[in-house]
Amino acid sequence: MKYNPHNYQAYATDFILEHPISAVFLDMGLGKSIITLSAIFDLFLDSFLVRKVLVIAPLRVARDTWPAEIHKWDHLRGLTYSVAVGSETERKAALRQKVSVYIINRENVQWLIEESGIPFDYDMVVIDEMSSFKSYQAKRFRSLMKVRPTVKRIVGLTGTPSSNGLMDLWAEFRILDMGKRLGRNYEEIQRQWRHLTKEIGIDICVIDMPILDTRPYKDLLGTFVSDLILQVLSFVAENERDNIKKRQAQGIAAAKARGVRFGRPEAKLPDEFPVLLRKWERQQISTKDLLKECDFSESTLYRRVREMRTENKK
């Protein structure tokens, strides 16, 4: 089928292309999937800015909707995909395929990052239904935050960004911009609020919390009340964040006391590494061949070379 985008769809696609961090808030049926797929196609096969895309969605949407959208539109021909749902064996097989887009259900995000053993090397992530990550205490949120700094481009899709209240937005935007807009702590939230309401002079309206609507309260008392409520909410958010960090530190300390070792296993040096290293230094073998013989990444190779040279100097 030929795709003739509405003006708002073309605008949203262009916005994704122009902004590495973006969110598309549109009601159901307005084309969030095709908007995003059009951008992915351009980024992957036209401008070559991404090489591996992960789409996270509810199970039915991941299994049925995204594949159907890719098949439906003519301009998406050439965009390959794999759906990682089902048993663990089926998911791993899907994730090991060489395709453009990998689609997984949100319930398996923690498994993918922490248990699958498959490197999380996606340079673009699409979260279909941002409200799935509205809880900063959820395992999927904490898992995704661990790898978020490695993701170059991210897109959030939803029609209900704050279905249960204002504080839903904090976790959702934390995933997107890692705390740049709504702040990482109490002081940053306050600074952003003052910047928006005092320096720029804009009005903020929180629909489900009228007391934080700055439009009707231009007098001193109204400003005081709205600022006070925000301070209370900011305090609660930071206090909970501090508690999470404390519990995390206690858990790490307890695990270390039990002998648990964190991080990926240390890459073992092959017995012939010194010989291979001398050949490499004499340009008798290429870097590519050395990496293949040692089964190292390039960064691991150079780190081991530095370590060995430092040891030899001693």
PyMOL commands that set and color helices and strands:
alter all, ss='L'
color gray80, all
select helices_A, chain A and resi 7-18+32-45+59-72+74-76+88-95+106-115+130-133+139-150+168-177+186-200+210-212+220-257+273-281+287-294+298-313
alter helices_A, ss='H'
color red, helices_A
select strands_A, chain A and resi 21-25+53-57+81-84+101-105+124-128+153-158
alter strands_A, ss='S'
color yellow, strands_A
deselect
rebuild
show_as cartoon
